[in-house]
Amino acid sequence: MPKIKKGKSICITSMKGGVGKTITTLNLAGAYNLLNKKCIILDLDLGGGGIALSLNIEPKKNLYNVCYDMMNNSFKNISEYITRYNENIDIISAPKDPRLSFKIDPKYIDLILYNLELAYDVILIDTTHALSNMNLTIMDRVYKNLFIVTNDPIDLKNTKSIISIFKDNEIDNYKVLLNNSNSLHKEYFSLYEIKNIIKSNIDYTISKNFYFRNIDNYVMDGKILILDKKIQKSKKTDVNNMIKMANDLIKE
């Protein structure tokens, strides 16, 4: 019996807010688009998900609708809840009303991911920084976790804690991304010191060169940075690094 090909699920998370999770998630989706991979973003930042807002689209259905229909045995096909961004990128958005977020049961996440893994090459999951039951369920379930850190003492200490938990439980399905573009004026620690603090290697780095003063303009226009032709030309090295990271995250 032939083996069913399943897509790779990647959780993009952090231990502190404001480190660039959503922008990184969108750029990774853009990288998979450039690699001609079919990708979906699942917005699990349930308190204030910004994926649909950042892409300037208005979903008719969201994650709450998926879980509600599963709970009431009326779920038929995952495609009914998906909103398209372009030919390679789709999304399932977080509910606009945060009150509905409390009604989303983590027990449906495995089934949702199973359905998405059958339909897509890559599933990107944007999360909040809180260690909620939902986040722990996701981190335990996915193919790979991507921890985003910045050159910030609190961020690094919190990241050290979660990496320690992973190591204590002999879980190694994670990579660490240092986002230098998000903290231009924070140079507390060298790369060597950062590795020592979190007791882990830094697998990927986003350089300071990838900082955008006018990033709000791109968000207002619903653009993904690395899909912009001007950025591809002016930030060629950073775009190529993002594509390399995207490729590496889904390697067997």
RODOZA-594924 format. One line per 8 residues: number of its first residue (from 1); their letters; for each residue x, y, z of C-alpha. Coordinates in nm, 2 decimals. Example, Ala and Ser with C-alpha at 12.3 -4.5 7.8 and 13.67 -1.06 7.14 Angstrom:
1> as> 1.23,-0.45,0.78 ~ 1.37,-0.11,0.71 .
This chain:
1> mpkikkgk> 0.00,0.00,0.00 ~ 0.16,0.34,-0.10 ~ 0.25,0.57,0.17 ~ 0.03,0.88,0.20 ~ 0.23,1.20,0.14 ~ 0.18,1.44,0.43 ~ 0.27,1.81,0.45 ~ 0.51,1.95,0.72 .
9> sicitsmk> 0.36,2.15,1.00 ~ 0.57,2.43,1.16 ~ 0.48,2.62,1.47 ~ 0.63,2.97,1.48 ~ 0.64,3.08,1.84 ~ 0.83,3.28,2.11 ~ 0.84,3.33,2.48 ~ 0.78,3.71,2.45 .
17> ggvgktit> 0.55,3.93,2.25 ~ 0.66,4.17,1.98 ~ 0.95,3.96,1.84 ~ 0.82,3.94,1.49 ~ 0.63,3.61,1.48 ~ 0.35,3.72,1.24 ~ 0.59,3.90,1.00 ~ 0.82,3.59,1.00 .
25> tlnlagay> 0.53,3.36,0.94 ~ 0.41,3.57,0.65 ~ 0.77,3.58,0.50 ~ 0.81,3.21,0.54 ~ 0.48,3.16,0.35 ~ 0.62,3.39,0.09 ~ 0.94,3.18,0.07 ~ 0.74,2.86,0.02 .
33> nllnkkci> 0.55,3.04,-0.25 ~ 0.88,3.12,-0.42 ~ 0.97,2.75,-0.38 ~ 0.64,2.66,-0.55 ~ 0.51,2.48,-0.24 ~ 0.14,2.49,-0.15 ~ 0.12,2.65,0.19 ~ -0.15,2.74,0.45 .
41> ildldlgg> -0.12,2.97,0.75 ~ -0.32,2.86,1.05 ~ -0.36,3.16,1.28 ~ -0.36,3.04,1.64 ~ -0.28,3.37,1.80 ~ -0.63,3.35,1.94 ~ -0.62,3.67,2.15 ~ -0.54,3.90,1.86 .
49> ggialsln> -0.46,3.71,1.54 ~ -0.32,3.94,1.27 ~ -0.27,3.72,0.97 ~ -0.60,3.81,0.79 ~ -0.55,4.17,0.88 ~ -0.19,4.18,0.76 ~ -0.29,4.02,0.43 ~ -0.59,4.26,0.40 .
57> iepkknly> -0.84,3.99,0.35 ~ -1.19,3.92,0.50 ~ -1.24,3.55,0.57 ~ -1.60,3.43,0.57 ~ -1.52,3.15,0.81 ~ -1.25,3.10,1.07 ~ -1.10,2.85,1.31 ~ -1.40,2.88,1.54 .
65> nvcydmmn> -1.63,2.76,1.26 ~ -1.41,2.46,1.20 ~ -1.41,2.35,1.57 ~ -1.78,2.43,1.61 ~ -1.87,2.21,1.31 ~ -1.64,1.93,1.43 ~ -1.80,1.94,1.77 ~ -2.15,1.92,1.62 .
73> nsfknise> -2.06,1.65,1.36 ~ -2.13,1.88,1.07 ~ -1.77,1.90,0.95 ~ -1.73,1.78,0.59 ~ -1.42,1.92,0.42 ~ -1.14,2.15,0.55 ~ -1.16,2.35,0.22 ~ -1.49,2.51,0.33 .
81> yitrynen> -1.30,2.71,0.60 ~ -1.01,2.83,0.39 ~ -0.95,3.18,0.25 ~ -0.71,3.22,-0.05 ~ -0.44,3.48,-0.06 ~ -0.27,3.37,-0.39 ~ -0.23,3.05,-0.59 ~ 0.01,2.90,-0.33 .
89> idiisapk> -0.09,3.06,0.00 ~ -0.42,3.00,0.19 ~ -0.52,3.09,0.55 ~ -0.75,2.98,0.82 ~ -0.79,3.29,1.04 ~ -0.84,3.33,1.41 ~ -1.19,3.45,1.51 ~ -1.24,3.83,1.49 .
97> dprlsfki> -1.43,3.82,1.82 ~ -1.18,3.72,2.09 ~ -1.46,3.58,2.30 ~ -1.50,3.30,2.05 ~ -1.14,3.20,2.11 ~ -1.22,3.07,2.45 ~ -1.46,2.82,2.29 ~ -1.19,2.66,2.07 .
105> dpkyidli> -1.10,2.33,2.22 ~ -0.74,2.21,2.17 ~ -0.87,1.85,2.12 ~ -0.97,1.94,1.76 ~ -0.63,2.06,1.66 ~ -0.49,1.72,1.58 ~ -0.78,1.65,1.34 ~ -0.75,2.00,1.18 .
113> lynlelay> -0.37,1.95,1.12 ~ -0.43,1.60,0.98 ~ -0.67,1.74,0.72 ~ -0.43,2.02,0.63 ~ -0.13,1.79,0.61 ~ -0.32,1.59,0.34 ~ -0.39,1.90,0.14 ~ -0.08,2.11,0.17 .
121> dvilidtt> 0.30,2.09,0.14 ~ 0.35,2.32,0.44 ~ 0.13,2.43,0.73 ~ 0.26,2.74,0.91 ~ 0.11,2.80,1.26 ~ 0.13,3.15,1.40 ~ 0.08,3.15,1.78 ~ 0.07,3.37,2.09 .
129> halsnmnl> 0.37,3.38,2.32 ~ 0.17,3.25,2.62 ~ 0.23,2.89,2.73 ~ -0.13,2.80,2.71 ~ -0.28,2.45,2.68 ~ -0.34,2.52,2.31 ~ 0.02,2.62,2.25 ~ 0.16,2.31,2.43 .
137> timdrvyk> -0.08,2.09,2.23 ~ 0.05,2.25,1.91 ~ 0.42,2.23,2.00 ~ 0.38,1.86,2.09 ~ 0.20,1.78,1.77 ~ 0.39,1.96,1.49 ~ 0.68,1.85,1.27 ~ 0.90,2.14,1.38 .
145> nlfivtnd> 0.89,2.43,1.62 ~ 1.06,2.76,1.53 ~ 1.15,2.97,1.84 ~ 1.21,3.33,1.76 ~ 1.44,3.52,2.00 ~ 1.57,3.88,2.00 ~ 1.86,4.05,2.18 ~ 1.65,4.11,2.49 .
153> pidlkntk> 1.73,3.98,2.84 ~ 1.37,3.88,2.93 ~ 1.31,3.72,2.60 ~ 1.64,3.51,2.62 ~ 1.57,3.40,2.98 ~ 1.22,3.28,2.89 ~ 1.35,3.10,2.58 ~ 1.61,2.93,2.79 .
161> siisifkd> 1.33,2.79,3.01 ~ 1.13,2.64,2.72 ~ 1.44,2.49,2.56 ~ 1.53,2.33,2.89 ~ 1.18,2.17,2.91 ~ 1.23,2.04,2.55 ~ 1.57,1.90,2.64 ~ 1.45,1.74,2.97 .
169> neidnykv> 1.19,1.56,2.78 ~ 1.43,1.46,2.50 ~ 1.23,1.65,2.24 ~ 1.45,1.79,1.96 ~ 1.20,1.90,1.69 ~ 1.29,2.27,1.73 ~ 1.51,2.54,1.57 ~ 1.60,2.88,1.70 .
177> llnnsnsl> 1.58,3.20,1.49 ~ 1.75,3.52,1.61 ~ 1.56,3.82,1.48 ~ 1.80,4.11,1.47 ~ 1.58,4.32,1.24 ~ 1.33,4.36,1.53 ~ 1.57,4.52,1.78 ~ 1.80,4.76,1.61 .
185> hkeyfsly> 1.89,4.94,1.92 ~ 1.93,4.64,2.15 ~ 2.28,4.51,2.15 ~ 2.31,4.37,2.50 ~ 2.47,4.04,2.40 ~ 2.70,3.90,2.14 ~ 2.60,3.59,1.94 ~ 2.83,3.38,2.16 .
193> eikniiks> 2.66,3.52,2.48 ~ 2.31,3.46,2.34 ~ 2.40,3.09,2.28 ~ 2.53,3.06,2.63 ~ 2.23,3.22,2.79 ~ 1.97,3.00,2.61 ~ 2.20,2.69,2.62 ~ 2.13,2.62,2.25 .
201> nidytisk> 2.26,2.69,1.91 ~ 2.12,2.97,1.69 ~ 2.01,2.80,1.37 ~ 1.90,3.10,1.17 ~ 1.94,3.48,1.18 ~ 1.75,3.76,1.03 ~ 1.99,4.05,0.99 ~ 1.94,4.41,1.08 .
209> nfyfrnid> 1.95,4.49,0.72 ~ 1.59,4.34,0.70 ~ 1.45,4.62,0.91 ~ 1.17,4.83,0.75 ~ 1.09,5.17,0.88 ~ 0.77,5.18,0.67 ~ 0.66,4.82,0.73 ~ 0.31,4.94,0.82 .
217> nyvmdgki> 0.26,5.05,0.46 ~ 0.32,4.70,0.34 ~ 0.07,4.56,0.60 ~ -0.19,4.82,0.50 ~ -0.15,4.70,0.14 ~ -0.17,4.34,0.23 ~ 0.17,4.26,0.10 ~ 0.42,3.99,0.20 .
225> lildkkiq> 0.76,4.15,0.22 ~ 0.97,3.89,0.03 ~ 0.72,3.87,-0.25 ~ 0.77,4.24,-0.33 ~ 1.00,4.27,-0.64 ~ 1.18,4.58,-0.51 ~ 1.26,4.40,-0.18 ~ 1.38,4.09,-0.37 .
233> kskktdvn> 1.62,4.32,-0.55 ~ 1.73,4.55,-0.27 ~ 1.74,4.28,0.01 ~ 1.86,3.99,-0.21 ~ 2.08,3.82,0.06 ~ 1.81,3.84,0.33 ~ 1.55,3.70,0.09 ~ 1.78,3.41,-0.01 .
241> nmikmand> 1.85,3.34,0.36 ~ 1.47,3.32,0.43 ~ 1.43,3.08,0.14 ~ 1.72,2.86,0.27 ~ 1.56,2.86,0.62 ~ 1.22,2.76,0.47 ~ 1.38,2.48,0.28 ~ 1.57,2.36,0.58 .
249> like> 1.27,2.35,0.81 ~ 1.09,2.09,0.60 ~ 1.39,1.87,0.53 ~ 1.35,1.51,0.64 .
